[in-house]
């Protein structure tokens, strides 16, 4: 199951964990991604906290924690090659994985149809 936030992050729910990245809409608006700052593994973060930064040739944008939880893994391949956020934002360009501490928060996030309507 994939959910989306109003801040243009996506989450792929895998049991009590989620993989998080930025949406195709976000990477398209940013342009060529040249740098990513990822959260620290083991960091416990609340929903809406700034979890990282993505920088492009046009702008920099914060990446927000879409749900409360603990960061369990970061995508070192993305750190080494930030362009993965452009070429495969929903796949190889994922940012981090999180263990959900409040799974009920997922219910308030958008499904794909709602996100597509929201992002226009």
ZIDA-V341926 format. One line per field, one symbol per residue. ss: DSSP state (2 for helix, 1 for strand, 0 for the rest). psi: psi as a letter, one per 40 degrees, with the letter a starting at -180 (. if undefined). burial: I if it has 16 or more other ideal C-beta (glycine too) atoms within 10 Angstrom, else O. A space follows every 10 residues. Layout:
ss->???
psi->???
burial->???
This chain:
ss->0111000011 1111001111 1102222222 0011111000 0001100001 1111110001 1111000011 1111022222 0002222000 0000011111 0022222201 0222222220
psi->hhiiieefii hhhgbeiihi aiiddddddd ahheihhiih hehhiiheih eaihhaddii iihihdiiah heiigddddd geeddddgde beeidiihhh egdddddeii iddddddde.
burial->OIIIIOOIII IIIOOOIIII IIIIIIIOOI OOIIOIOIIO OOIOIOIOOO IIOIOIOOOO IOIIIIIIII IOOIIOOIOO OIOIIIOOIO OOIIIIIIOI OOOOIOOOII OOOOIOOOIO
